[in-house]
Amino acid sequence: MIRLKHLLTEATIDTAIYWAKTFQADLGLTPEAASAMAANIQHESEFLPHRIQGSGVKTGTLSDSGDLGYSWAQWTYPARKQAYRDHVLNKFKVDIKKKPATNMHAYSFLKNEINNHPGFDFDVFKKSKDINAATEDFVTNYEQAGKPMLKQRQAIAREILNKIKPKSKQTAVKQTTNINKSVTHIVKSGDTLSELAEKYKITIQQLKQINGLTSDNIKIGQKLYVQLTKPVPNKKPVSTTPKQTIKDNPWDDMF
């Protein structure tokens, strides 16, 4: 997967995975919905509960944020900031205008808001199986971001989902795959293996296999094979002629 500055880095992925798994277990979300929620918060604040909107990483209290966004969702509307302060003050007896918010404060407010936020149907969201739609639903109807940068949020969500969703069991009979070398794709900015797999009707694992990839990382300008010929079972055919010698499939040792 291409890693742009807005996507997960090795330094932040563990935090995003932790919270996605927490959302899934605690809130009863599908892996897709949990990944979408985590991706949006990751994009906004990198899960820094006392982060103040702006370039670089600035942190502080709610008062320090002034008119800028604050906390997980980078709230800018005065009414939502006040609701956040009131919630923390009532539940934790802490005034976040005087003390920086914590993850406990941010998560508690999130859980309260998602069930009571006008325009956001949490019961529908939590059952979502479409990672892109879930990401758009959360940023549009819950966060209500002014500049959502949706494609980048969706790319982060897919990356998180790839880490938390159980891998499907492999089939008992392994297969080698012949490559159709006449069909290729040159990687562009924003391309990911998951999007290419969907576009060319191929699995991510097959894409990685036929291109010799050991991870999901791809580079701009990289040439990828994206189409297969008919799969051939990785097994020697059984001869019915006693003295006939069957040669190994020439593709057997390719991967």
Backbone as CSV, one residue per row, in Angstrom:
resi,resn,N_x,N_y,N_z,CA_x,CA_y,CA_z,C_x,C_y,C_z
1,MET,0.838,-1.194,0.000,0.000,0.000,0.000,0.871,1.240,0.000
2,ILE,0.525,2.219,-0.798,1.260,3.473,-0.817,1.043,4.191,0.505
3,ARG,2.122,4.678,1.101,2.015,5.365,2.372,2.258,6.859,2.167
4,LEU,1.200,7.634,2.115,1.312,9.072,2.028,1.333,9.627,3.446
5,LYS,1.526,10.919,3.572,1.664,11.493,4.908,0.382,11.369,5.730
6,HIS,-0.761,11.189,5.082,-2.019,11.106,5.810,-2.376,9.662,6.191
7,LEU,-1.607,8.686,5.691,-1.917,7.307,5.996,-1.162,6.855,7.234
8,LEU,-1.492,5.662,7.680,-0.863,5.147,8.884,0.632,4.949,8.694
9,THR,1.371,5.230,9.732,2.795,4.941,9.764,3.014,3.869,10.815
10,GLU,4.208,3.322,10.847,4.500,2.287,11.831,4.353,2.812,13.255
11,ALA,4.565,4.107,13.420,4.487,4.697,14.754,3.050,4.844,15.254
12,THR,2.086,4.882,14.337,0.701,5.112,14.747,-0.215,3.909,14.540
13,ILE,0.234,2.912,13.813,-0.669,1.830,13.458,-1.105,1.013,14.673
14,ASP,-0.209,0.813,15.634,-0.569,0.037,16.825,-1.691,0.714,17.599
15,THR,-1.639,2.041,17.699,-2.698,2.779,18.399,-4.024,2.645,17.662
16,ALA,-3.997,2.797,16.349,-5.221,2.689,15.553,-5.820,1.289,15.656
17,ILE,-4.988,0.267,15.607,-5.467,-1.115,15.720,-6.071,-1.352,17.101
18,TYR,-5.401,-0.853,18.136,-5.913,-1.014,19.505,-7.322,-0.441,19.630
19,TRP,-7.506,0.773,19.126,-8.816,1.400,19.269,-9.867,0.756,18.368
20,ALA,-9.478,0.321,17.189,-10.433,-0.372,16.316,-10.935,-1.643,16.988
21,LYS,-10.032,-2.397,17.596,-10.429,-3.622,18.305,-11.282,-3.299,19.524
22,THR,-10.961,-2.189,20.186,-11.766,-1.762,21.334,-13.176,-1.395,20.900
23,PHE,-13.297,-0.623,19.827,-14.618,-0.247,19.313,-15.414,-1.488,18.927
24,GLN,-14.748,-2.426,18.282,-15.426,-3.642,17.828,-15.986,-4.437,19.004
25,ALA,-15.175,-4.612,20.035,-15.584,-5.428,21.185,-16.558,-4.682,22.095
26,ASP,-16.295,-3.420,22.353,-17.072,-2.661,23.332,-18.389,-2.137,22.773
27,LEU,-18.396,-1.782,21.495,-19.579,-1.165,20.901,-20.359,-2.111,19.982
28,GLY,-19.837,-3.317,19.795,-20.534,-4.293,18.958,-20.497,-3.963,17.482
29,LEU,-19.395,-3.391,17.018,-19.280,-3.002,15.616,-18.752,-4.144,14.761
30,THR,-19.104,-4.120,13.495,-18.460,-5.019,12.538,-17.007,-4.569,12.389
31,PRO,-16.120,-5.432,11.880,-14.733,-4.997,11.644,-14.672,-3.784,10.722
32,GLU,-15.588,-3.732,9.749,-15.609,-2.610,8.811,-15.973,-1.303,9.525
33,ALA,-17.012,-1.344,10.359,-17.442,-0.142,11.076,-16.380,0.302,12.080
34,ALA,-15.783,-0.656,12.783,-14.737,-0.330,13.759,-13.532,0.306,13.075
35,SER,-13.165,-0.224,11.918,-12.033,0.325,11.171,-12.346,1.722,10.651
36,ALA,-13.593,1.920,10.206,-14.009,3.232,9.709,-13.966,4.279,10.813
37,MET,-14.458,3.917,11.987,-14.451,4.847,13.119,-13.019,5.188,13.516
38,ALA,-12.180,4.163,13.627,-10.789,4.390,14.009,-10.053,5.227,12.965
39,ALA,-10.332,4.977,11.693,-9.651,5.706,10.625,-9.979,7.196,10.653
40,ASN,-11.229,7.509,10.904,-11.626,8.910,10.942,-10.978,9.649,12.105
41,ILE,-10.937,9.019,13.256,-10.305,9.657,14.410,-8.793,9.757,14.205
42,GLN,-8.220,8.695,13.627,-6.792,8.714,13.322,-6.455,9.878,12.385
43,HIS,-7.291,10.077,11.388,-7.058,11.142,10.413,-7.177,12.513,11.062
44,GLU,-8.115,12.652,11.988,-8.344,13.947,12.620,-7.263,14.297,13.644
45,SER,-6.943,13.357,14.529,-6.126,13.729,15.689,-5.052,12.724,16.069
46,GLU,-4.980,11.598,15.353,-4.069,10.509,15.712,-4.315,10.031,17.147
47,PHE,-5.574,10.123,17.567,-6.007,9.668,18.886,-5.327,10.429,20.026
48,LEU,-4.975,11.685,19.767,-4.469,12.539,20.834,-5.660,13.298,21.419
49,PRO,-6.081,12.998,22.647,-7.309,13.576,23.199,-7.208,15.071,23.485
50,HIS,-5.995,15.590,23.608,-5.802,17.009,23.911,-5.168,17.759,22.736
51,ARG,-5.333,17.186,21.544,-4.741,17.818,20.356,-5.544,19.035,19.920
52,ILE,-4.822,20.054,19.490,-5.430,21.279,18.990,-5.170,21.361,17.494
53,GLN,-6.193,21.721,16.748,-6.128,21.760,15.290,-5.023,22.680,14.799
54,GLY,-4.360,22.265,13.723,-3.328,23.089,13.116,-2.165,22.255,12.638
55,SER,-1.221,22.894,11.970,-0.051,22.178,11.471,0.834,21.762,12.639
56,GLY,1.545,20.652,12.438,2.341,20.133,13.524,1.464,19.495,14.575
57,VAL,2.011,19.238,15.724,1.239,18.638,16.813,1.247,19.600,17.998
58,LYS,0.110,20.238,18.218,-0.050,21.150,19.339,-1.091,20.579,20.292
59,THR,-0.804,20.594,21.561,-1.733,20.041,22.548,-1.983,21.068,23.654
60,GLY,-3.049,20.823,24.423,-3.353,21.732,25.525,-4.754,21.501,26.057
61,THR,-5.337,22.529,26.633,-6.677,22.460,27.190,-7.703,22.945,26.166
62,LEU,-8.961,22.791,26.521,-10.033,23.282,25.641,-9.926,24.790,25.476
63,SER,-9.562,25.495,26.533,-9.393,26.951,26.451,-8.272,27.318,25.488
64,ASP,-7.202,26.523,25.502,-6.063,26.794,24.621,-6.437,26.693,23.147
65,SER,-7.459,25.900,22.841,-7.825,25.667,21.436,-8.495,26.871,20.789
66,GLY,-9.086,27.752,21.595,-9.752,28.926,21.039,-10.826,28.551,20.036
67,ASP,-10.696,29.054,18.805,-11.663,28.735,17.748,-11.257,27.510,16.940
68,LEU,-10.138,26.893,17.285,-9.645,25.742,16.537,-10.264,24.446,17.052
69,GLY,-10.112,23.391,16.246,-10.657,22.105,16.637,-9.922,21.526,17.824
70,TYR,-10.628,20.631,18.550,-10.036,20.063,19.767,-10.406,18.594,19.932
71,SER,-9.478,17.845,20.464,-9.635,16.453,20.871,-9.778,15.496,19.687
72,TRP,-10.299,14.286,19.937,-10.336,13.219,18.949,-10.926,13.672,17.613
73,ALA,-12.110,14.259,17.665,-12.809,14.624,16.429,-12.520,16.059,15.998
74,GLN,-11.617,16.736,16.711,-11.263,18.114,16.373,-12.501,19.001,16.260
75,TRP,-13.320,18.975,17.331,-14.529,19.779,17.345,-14.195,21.267,17.221
76,THR,-14.937,21.977,16.366,-14.768,23.428,16.223,-16.024,24.189,16.656
77,TYR,-17.192,23.553,16.540,-18.433,24.239,16.899,-18.482,24.491,18.407
78,PRO,-18.746,25.718,18.819,-18.798,26.052,20.248,-19.764,25.159,21.034
79,ALA,-20.920,24.833,20.426,-21.911,24.030,21.134,-21.380,22.620,21.439
80,ARG,-20.629,22.037,20.514,-20.099,20.693,20.731,-18.930,20.725,21.711
81,LYS,-18.155,21.773,21.644,-17.088,21.925,22.631,-17.672,22.053,24.041
82,GLN,-18.748,22.816,24.138,-19.379,22.992,25.445,-19.995,21.679,25.928
83,ALA,-20.601,20.940,24.989,-21.176,19.646,25.345,-20.089,18.686,25.835
84,TYR,-18.934,18.743,25.200,-17.791,17.916,25.605,-17.350,18.291,27.018
85,ARG,-17.204,19.595,27.250,-16.786,20.056,28.576,-17.795,19.645,29.645
86,ASP,-19.085,19.839,29.340,-20.128,19.499,30.320,-20.125,18.008,30.639
87,HIS,-19.953,17.182,29.606,-19.951,15.730,29.803,-18.815,15.307,30.733
88,VAL,-17.621,15.811,30.464,-16.458,15.436,31.277,-16.589,15.985,32.696
89,LEU,-17.092,17.198,32.808,-17.265,17.820,34.124,-18.274,17.041,34.970
90,ASN,-19.385,16.629,34.352,-20.426,15.906,35.082,-20.015,14.479,35.441
91,LYS,-19.312,13.821,34.528,-18.982,12.412,34.753,-17.664,12.207,35.495
92,PHE,-16.686,13.054,35.231,-15.354,12.834,35.811,-14.926,13.943,36.783
93,LYS,-15.757,14.969,36.903,-15.432,16.093,37.786,-14.114,16.765,37.399
94,VAL,-13.876,16.817,36.099,-12.669,17.443,35.563,-13.088,18.525,34.575
95,ASP,-12.500,19.694,34.680,-12.797,20.785,33.754,-11.708,20.815,32.689
96,ILE,-12.061,20.401,31.469,-11.051,20.340,30.405,-10.701,21.725,29.859
97,LYS,-11.323,22.767,30.393,-10.862,24.114,30.078,-9.608,24.452,30.881
98,LYS,-9.423,23.692,31.954,-8.276,23.950,32.825,-7.241,22.831,32.774
99,LYS,-7.714,21.604,32.470,-6.811,20.458,32.371,-7.011,19.780,31.020
100,PRO,-5.929,19.324,30.402,-6.055,18.664,29.091,-6.943,17.432,29.159
101,ALA,-7.731,17.213,28.118,-8.580,16.021,28.045,-7.712,14.772,27.929
102,THR,-8.255,13.642,28.383,-7.567,12.360,28.291,-8.348,11.437,27.349
103,ASN,-7.751,10.298,27.006,-8.456,9.331,26.159,-9.716,8.811,26.838
104,MET,-9.693,8.695,28.158,-10.889,8.270,28.887,-12.016,9.266,28.681
105,HIS,-11.701,10.551,28.718,-12.703,11.596,28.488,-13.222,11.536,27.046
106,ALA,-12.285,11.435,26.102,-12.657,11.449,24.686,-13.535,10.257,24.335
107,TYR,-13.178,9.070,24.835,-13.942,7.873,24.494,-15.315,7.895,25.143
108,SER,-15.383,8.375,26.367,-16.680,8.472,27.051,-17.617,9.416,26.308
109,PHE,-17.090,10.549,25.858,-17.909,11.501,25.112,-18.336,10.917,23.774
110,LEU,-17.420,10.201,23.126,-17.759,9.551,21.857,-18.924,8.584,22.029
111,LYS,-18.860,7.728,23.044,-19.922,6.747,23.262,-21.254,7.426,23.555
112,ASN,-21.208,8.524,24.261,-22.433,9.264,24.544,-22.997,9.908,23.283
113,GLU,-22.118,10.456,22.463,-22.547,11.190,21.270,-23.087,10.296,20.161
114,ILE,-22.431,9.166,19.925,-22.822,8.360,18.763,-24.245,7.819,18.882
115,ASN,-24.738,7.692,20.089,-26.107,7.211,20.283,-27.139,8.339,20.319
116,ASN,-26.656,9.570,20.343,-27.590,10.691,20.489,-27.358,11.824,19.496
117,HIS,-26.514,11.574,18.515,-26.167,12.650,17.595,-27.174,12.743,16.446
118,PRO,-27.805,13.898,16.239,-28.789,14.059,15.165,-28.171,13.794,13.790
119,GLY,-28.856,12.995,12.991,-28.397,12.717,11.642,-27.486,11.519,11.514
120,PHE,-27.037,10.984,12.642,-26.151,9.821,12.604,-26.875,8.619,13.201
121,ASP,-27.139,7.606,12.364,-27.849,6.410,12.808,-26.822,5.353,13.197
122,PHE,-26.531,5.301,14.477,-25.491,4.384,14.956,-25.883,2.925,14.758
123,ASP,-27.152,2.614,14.888,-27.604,1.227,14.717,-27.351,0.728,13.299
124,VAL,-27.458,1.617,12.327,-27.157,1.251,10.937,-25.640,1.171,10.740
125,PHE,-24.954,2.163,11.262,-23.499,2.220,11.104,-22.810,0.985,11.677
126,LYS,-23.195,0.562,12.855,-22.498,-0.518,13.552,-22.592,-1.857,12.814
127,LYS,-23.557,-2.002,11.908,-23.736,-3.255,11.171,-23.114,-3.210,9.775
128,SER,-22.487,-2.104,9.437,-21.977,-1.920,8.080,-20.932,-2.959,7.706
129,LYS,-21.023,-3.446,6.458,-20.029,-4.377,5.918,-19.254,-3.736,4.757
130,ASP,-19.567,-2.479,4.483,-18.914,-1.751,3.392,-17.967,-0.731,4.000
131,ILE,-16.674,-0.981,3.910,-15.681,-0.130,4.578,-15.705,1.303,4.065
132,ASN,-15.860,1.489,2.764,-15.864,2.843,2.205,-17.115,3.612,2.606
133,ALA,-18.261,2.926,2.564,-19.521,3.578,2.935,-19.539,3.925,4.425
134,ALA,-19.023,3.036,5.249,-18.990,3.284,6.690,-18.105,4.479,7.020
135,THR,-16.976,4.577,6.340,-16.065,5.702,6.568,-16.727,7.018,6.182
136,GLU,-17.419,7.009,5.045,-18.107,8.218,4.595,-19.253,8.583,5.526
137,ASP,-19.984,7.591,5.990,-21.099,7.826,6.909,-20.600,8.506,8.188
138,PHE,-19.502,8.016,8.738,-19.000,8.551,10.010,-18.516,9.987,9.861
139,VAL,-17.761,10.262,8.801,-17.215,11.611,8.648,-18.295,12.611,8.242
140,THR,-19.268,12.150,7.475,-20.313,13.054,6.990,-21.385,13.317,8.043
141,ASN,-21.857,12.261,8.688,-23.008,12.400,9.574,-22.671,12.513,11.053
142,TYR,-21.456,12.096,11.427,-21.069,12.262,12.832,-20.046,13.382,12.997
143,GLU,-18.897,13.250,12.358,-17.868,14.275,12.520,-18.241,15.578,11.831
144,GLN,-18.894,15.465,10.659,-19.285,16.636,9.881,-18.079,17.527,9.573
145,ALA,-17.026,16.891,9.064,-15.787,17.609,8.758,-15.979,18.559,7.589
146,GLY,-15.354,19.723,7.676,-15.463,20.706,6.603,-14.756,20.251,5.341
147,LYS,-13.549,19.695,5.489,-12.768,19.160,4.363,-12.431,17.703,4.689
148,PRO,-13.311,16.794,4.351,-13.159,15.411,4.817,-11.982,14.636,4.233
149,MET,-11.493,14.990,3.029,-10.418,14.220,2.390,-10.773,12.733,2.444
150,LEU,-11.934,12.418,1.909,-12.549,11.106,2.079,-11.686,9.950,1.598
151,LYS,-11.058,10.092,0.444,-10.277,8.976,-0.088,-9.137,8.586,0.845
152,GLN,-8.528,9.569,1.464,-7.443,9.267,2.393,-7.961,8.579,3.644
153,ARG,-9.117,9.009,4.128,-9.725,8.348,5.282,-10.076,6.894,4.941
154,GLN,-10.608,6.688,3.750,-10.981,5.342,3.340,-9.753,4.444,3.186
155,ALA,-8.654,5.021,2.705,-7.421,4.245,2.575,-6.908,3.821,3.951
156,ILE,-6.983,4.726,4.928,-6.581,4.390,6.293,-7.485,3.291,6.839
157,ALA,-8.792,3.417,6.586,-9.748,2.423,7.083,-9.455,1.040,6.517
158,ARG,-9.136,0.977,5.230,-8.833,-0.325,4.624,-7.551,-0.920,5.219
159,GLU,-6.600,-0.058,5.513,-5.352,-0.546,6.098,-5.592,-1.115,7.494
160,ILE,-6.416,-0.437,8.285,-6.747,-0.936,9.616,-7.522,-2.240,9.513
161,LEU,-8.501,-2.274,8.611,-9.313,-3.480,8.440,-8.452,-4.680,8.081
162,ASN,-7.461,-4.464,7.253,-6.570,-5.543,6.852,-5.815,-6.136,8.038
163,LYS,-5.659,-5.324,9.098,-4.937,-5.781,10.284,-5.838,-6.474,11.305
164,ILE,-7.121,-6.109,11.344,-7.973,-6.644,12.409,-8.960,-7.712,11.949
165,LYS,-9.224,-7.784,10.652,-10.210,-8.747,10.182,-9.572,-10.124,10.040
166,PRO,-10.213,-11.154,10.576,-9.652,-12.512,10.468,-9.435,-12.895,9.018
167,LYS,-8.299,-13.512,8.763,-7.997,-13.966,7.411,-8.815,-15.205,7.085
168,SER,-9.318,-15.269,5.854,-10.096,-16.439,5.439,-9.182,-17.645,5.337
169,LYS,-9.730,-18.806,5.633,-8.955,-20.035,5.592,-8.567,-20.373,4.154
170,GLN,-7.346,-20.848,3.998,-6.885,-21.225,2.680,-7.528,-22.531,2.257
171,THR,-7.713,-22.693,0.968,-8.290,-23.925,0.455,-7.306,-25.064,0.617
172,ALA,-7.815,-26.264,0.725,-6.984,-27.438,0.974,-6.013,-27.700,-0.163
173,VAL,-6.448,-27.500,-1.417,-5.597,-27.742,-2.575,-4.999,-26.427,-3.032
174,LYS,-3.672,-26.273,-2.878,-3.012,-25.049,-3.322,-2.964,-25.023,-4.845
175,GLN,-2.997,-23.820,-5.388,-2.943,-23.677,-6.833,-1.865,-22.685,-7.225
176,THR,-1.200,-22.961,-8.317,-0.334,-21.959,-8.911,-1.175,-21.214,-9.927
177,THR,-0.750,-19.999,-10.246,-1.558,-19.170,-11.126,-0.733,-18.677,-12.299
178,ASN,-1.221,-18.904,-13.499,-0.562,-18.404,-14.691,-0.839,-16.919,-14.857
179,ILE,0.156,-16.189,-15.296,0.041,-14.742,-15.431,-0.265,-14.369,-16.875
180,ASN,-1.241,-13.494,-17.053,-1.502,-12.921,-18.364,-0.644,-11.658,-18.466
181,LYS,0.524,-11.782,-19.068,1.476,-10.677,-19.084,1.107,-9.557,-20.049
182,SER,0.038,-9.751,-20.796,-0.379,-8.705,-21.728,-1.203,-7.621,-21.043
183,VAL,-1.641,-7.882,-19.799,-2.453,-6.906,-19.061,-1.667,-6.454,-17.830
184,THR,-1.316,-5.174,-17.788,-0.538,-4.635,-16.678,-1.157,-3.335,-16.174
185,HIS,-0.696,-2.916,-15.021,-1.160,-1.644,-14.439,0.057,-0.916,-13.878
186,ILE,0.190,0.361,-14.198,1.254,1.195,-13.657,0.701,1.943,-12.440
187,VAL,1.316,1.740,-11.296,0.814,2.305,-10.042,0.850,3.830,-10.062
188,LYS,-0.299,4.425,-9.693,-0.431,5.874,-9.596,-0.578,6.271,-8.133
189,SER,-0.419,7.537,-7.852,-0.611,8.039,-6.491,-2.030,7.722,-6.028
190,GLY,-2.152,7.154,-4.866,-3.464,6.815,-4.312,-3.881,5.382,-4.537
191,ASP,-3.190,4.666,-5.423,-3.525,3.259,-5.680,-3.212,2.393,-4.467
192,THR,-4.065,1.416,-4.202,-3.806,0.419,-3.172,-4.103,-0.954,-3.756
193,LEU,-3.557,-1.991,-3.150,-3.803,-3.341,-3.648,-5.280,-3.692,-3.589
194,SER,-5.960,-3.254,-2.527,-7.374,-3.589,-2.400,-8.196,-2.968,-3.522
195,GLU,-7.874,-1.737,-3.902,-8.608,-1.081,-4.987,-8.300,-1.735,-6.331
196,LEU,-7.034,-2.086,-6.541,-6.658,-2.739,-7.796,-7.286,-4.120,-7.898
197,ALA,-7.340,-4.830,-6.770,-7.951,-6.150,-6.775,-9.420,-6.061,-7.168
198,GLU,-10.106,-5.062,-6.621,-11.526,-4.868,-6.949,-11.705,-4.468,-8.413
199,LYS,-10.815,-3.602,-8.889,-10.920,-3.120,-10.261,-10.716,-4.228,-11.282
200,TYR,-9.740,-5.107,-11.046,-9.395,-6.127,-12.019,-9.981,-7.511,-11.686
201,LYS,-10.887,-7.542,-10.679,-11.579,-8.789,-10.341,-10.593,-9.907,-9.986
202,ILE,-9.714,-9.601,-9.059,-8.683,-10.539,-8.641,-8.517,-10.375,-7.134
203,THR,-8.022,-11.364,-6.432,-7.842,-11.226,-4.997,-6.518,-10.533,-4.692
204,ILE,-6.436,-9.940,-3.508,-5.198,-9.289,-3.092,-4.064,-10.310,-3.026
205,GLN,-4.372,-11.502,-2.517,-3.353,-12.543,-2.404,-2.813,-12.941,-3.774
206,GLN,-3.696,-13.035,-4.767,-3.252,-13.373,-6.119,-2.382,-12.260,-6.700
207,LEU,-2.780,-11.006,-6.459,-1.973,-9.878,-6.917,-0.563,-9.953,-6.338
208,LYS,-0.492,-10.236,-5.048,0.804,-10.312,-4.392,1.604,-11.493,-4.923
209,GLN,0.921,-12.602,-5.158,1.603,-13.810,-5.602,2.210,-13.640,-6.996
210,ILE,1.418,-13.147,-7.934,1.909,-13.074,-9.311,2.925,-11.959,-9.518
211,ASN,2.990,-11.017,-8.556,3.964,-9.937,-8.669,5.121,-10.082,-7.682
212,GLY,5.123,-11.207,-6.952,6.222,-11.468,-6.028,6.281,-10.504,-4.858
213,LEU,5.114,-10.007,-4.412,5.071,-9.044,-3.310,4.989,-9.779,-1.976
214,THR,5.730,-9.313,-1.003,5.691,-9.906,0.339,4.944,-9.036,1.338
215,SER,4.502,-7.852,0.900,3.715,-6.958,1.750,2.705,-6.234,0.866
216,ASP,1.905,-5.355,1.484,0.909,-4.598,0.729,1.483,-3.302,0.149
217,ASN,2.766,-3.063,0.340,3.374,-1.825,-0.137,3.620,-1.856,-1.643
218,ILE,3.183,-0.830,-2.338,3.466,-0.664,-3.760,3.964,0.755,-3.990
219,LYS,4.717,0.951,-5.073,5.339,2.240,-5.327,4.801,2.882,-6.601
220,ILE,4.726,4.193,-6.581,4.299,4.930,-7.768,5.238,4.597,-8.925
221,GLY,4.650,4.270,-10.084,5.431,3.913,-11.263,5.720,2.428,-11.386
222,GLN,5.364,1.673,-10.351,5.617,0.232,-10.377,4.682,-0.461,-11.365
223,LYS,5.210,-1.403,-12.115,4.418,-2.157,-13.082,3.916,-3.435,-12.423
224,LEU,2.612,-3.648,-12.476,2.004,-4.822,-11.864,1.238,-5.638,-12.902
225,TYR,1.363,-6.958,-12.802,0.484,-7.838,-13.561,-0.831,-7.926,-12.803
226,VAL,-1.938,-7.835,-13.529,-3.233,-7.742,-12.851,-4.280,-8.714,-13.401
227,GLN,-3.859,-9.624,-14.251,-4.833,-10.561,-14.811,-4.220,-11.956,-14.894
228,LEU,-5.078,-12.948,-14.744,-4.636,-14.332,-14.727,-5.183,-15.098,-15.920
229,THR,-4.492,-16.177,-16.254,-5.098,-17.169,-17.124,-5.723,-18.201,-16.195
230,LYS,-6.186,-19.282,-16.724,-6.884,-20.278,-15.915,-5.950,-20.886,-14.874
231,PRO,-6.362,-20.897,-13.543,-5.537,-21.506,-12.508,-5.278,-22.986,-12.794
232,VAL,-4.093,-23.432,-12.465,-3.720,-24.827,-12.669,-3.420,-25.460,-11.320
233,PRO,-4.067,-26.551,-10.934,-3.796,-27.181,-9.639,-2.321,-27.521,-9.496
234,ASN,-1.779,-27.241,-8.322,-0.375,-27.511,-8.049,-0.180,-28.993,-7.727
235,LYS,-0.407,-29.807,-8.735,-0.387,-31.251,-8.530,-0.083,-31.922,-9.858
236,LYS,0.766,-32.922,-9.833,1.095,-33.615,-11.068,-0.096,-34.427,-11.547
237,PRO,-0.364,-34.424,-12.862,-1.448,-35.251,-13.383,-1.113,-36.730,-13.246
238,VAL,-2.130,-37.526,-13.078,-1.941,-38.967,-12.915,-1.976,-39.632,-14.286
239,SER,-0.946,-40.364,-14.597,-0.865,-41.030,-15.891,-1.623,-42.354,-15.864
240,THR,-2.316,-42.603,-16.952,-3.020,-43.886,-17.081,-2.254,-44.841,-17.987
241,THR,-1.151,-44.343,-18.584,-0.310,-45.185,-19.429,0.889,-45.657,-18.621
242,PRO,1.075,-46.973,-18.439,2.086,-47.513,-17.526,3.472,-46.949,-17.709
243,LYS,3.989,-46.814,-18.943,5.377,-46.441,-19.146,5.539,-44.979,-19.548
244,GLN,4.448,-44.191,-19.504,4.524,-42.791,-19.915,5.102,-41.937,-18.780
245,THR,5.988,-41.033,-19.097,6.572,-40.137,-18.110,5.919,-38.762,-18.222
246,ILE,5.422,-38.271,-17.099,4.763,-36.966,-17.085,5.723,-35.936,-16.521
247,LYS,5.996,-34.898,-17.262,6.875,-33.835,-16.795,6.154,-32.935,-15.798
248,ASP,6.937,-32.369,-14.891,6.370,-31.439,-13.920,5.780,-30.226,-14.637
249,ASN,4.732,-29.678,-14.027,4.164,-28.430,-14.540,5.249,-27.350,-14.463
250,PRO,5.596,-26.679,-15.556,6.686,-25.689,-15.548,6.424,-24.508,-14.626
251,TRP,5.187,-24.315,-14.162,4.857,-23.199,-13.281,5.038,-23.555,-11.813
252,ASP,5.246,-24.854,-11.523,5.257,-25.300,-10.132,6.296,-24.595,-9.274
253,ASP,7.453,-24.278,-9.838,8.521,-23.703,-9.058,8.629,-22.182,-9.199
254,MET,7.618,-21.603,-9.792,7.708,-20.163,-10.082,7.537,-19.317,-8.838
255,PHE,6.693,-19.787,-7.888,6.382,-18.946,-6.730,6.917,-19.579,-5.460
